[in-house]
Amino acid sequence: MNKPSEQLLPSGKIISDFDIRLNTKEELKMFSDLFGSSYGIEKFEGHKIPYVIKEGKKIFFLYAQVTYLGNPHPLFKKRIQIKSWFRDAVDSLDGTFKLIGIYKYKETTVFVDFAIDTYLSRKMHNSSAHIYTNDLYQGILHGVFSKRDFFNNYISTISPDHFKDYILNDANSIDKPFDGMEKVIKKIDIFNTSFFPFGKWIEVQDALRQMRDANFRKWKEAEWPEFFVEYSYSYYIIRQKIEEYIEYLNNGQKEEGLDFDLRFNSLNFYGDLKCSNFEKDDILLNDKSNIDNELAKFGRLWFLIYEIEVVKDFSLPGHPYTKKRLEFIRSIEPGYKLGEDDSYSSRLKAKVKFTRMKIIEINNVNASHLLKEGSSNFHQPNHGKVRNVKYMLNKRNVNNAVIYSYSVKSID
């Protein structure tokens, strides 16, 4: 049964309404209007397959309409239904193929390019390819938006004004910049692939030593994995001289009451670095007031979330890493917390392994699904001062916010 779900207006505003169903004639007209004289139709087993000619060769569009996935799925989750005859067409016709989704709601149109090789490797009967409202919104906002999703699929969303150029002039690479955003994402991708120690265990004392040797001022923090990520970014940004794209704030904005780690200067908004254990359902974010204010000013925020596997020191006989941590700190500061040797042993992360990373964009399209208030009924250590209310990130809905992802297999 059809059910109201999230629909996008051309302005990017979300409303609740039923999907609009197009007939075949309406769908084919969309392609013919865009491509004009380079457009044609191939008939295959009673089906009409639109194509365009590029350099004397045919590019076929195996297409389906983007619609709500259906109850009980979230209202922002959509799909195309992959038809069982698509594989036969690919095996039989001479040309290249695009697996295209068409999102149409009143005056809003967005095309979706799914990486067809990914789906051809699966059984295509009764299969589907998924897309999210935020992905469609990004296509409207930027003209062309590309991402690698959680399953390592490449997906692009394209506005009608850009679709012809996207197809005929190869404006379809995930490495090509769109609206300046991809340049920043590329810097982050280089950090992940070439600079950061993904996939191997890092022990607490080794991380502290590395941060201390670099004069990183937060090297002693007990919740060290997140500060290790901060240190790594600060070092990378300085070494690569990319402050025009990404600036590590080092809490220098505290005078303005902000609590974000990063500013994306070329894009004119803020971001923050987070670590998350796979076992946790939600992630504690920043002060609610700061997030609300920045969304009102700039329309979006990025959270760069580094996911970790963790070995806790309390699970090890004798709390060996609590001892190692204190031994190293006291080799620098002999008087550090004397008489408190076991004060943090129940919570200390002995070692961690960074395994995955996501860029989560919170914006006015998806914020209501992703943000929920956390408790303010807890105190800052050693101060007894009640903290400001913070938001929690609802990880169950995070796919409606992922604009980039990276994962790596363990190497030890």
GIRA-V240390 format. One record per run of one state. SS is the DSSP state (@ for helix, = for strand, . for the rest). FROM is the first residue (numbers start at 1). LEN is the number of residues. If there is no record, write none. Layout:
ss/from/len
SS/FROM/LEN
SS/FROM/LEN
This chain:
ss/from/len
./1/4
=/5/4
./9/5
=/14/4
./18/6
@/24/15
=/39/6
./45/2
=/47/8
./55/2
=/57/9
./66/1
=/67/2
./69/8
=/77/6
./83/3
@/86/7
./93/3
=/96/10
./106/2
=/108/7
./115/1
@/116/5
./121/6
=/127/6
@/133/10
./143/1
=/144/5
./149/5
=/154/6
@/160/9
./169/12
@/181/15
./196/5
=/201/3
@/204/10
./214/10
@/224/17
./241/6
=/247/2
./249/5
@/254/3
./257/5
=/262/3
./265/4
=/269/9
./278/4
=/282/6
@/288/11
./299/1
=/300/13
@/313/3
./316/4
@/320/13
./333/16
=/349/15
./364/3
@/367/4
=/371/3
./374/5
=/379/1
./380/6
=/386/1
./387/3
=/390/5
@/395/6
./401/1
=/402/6
./408/5
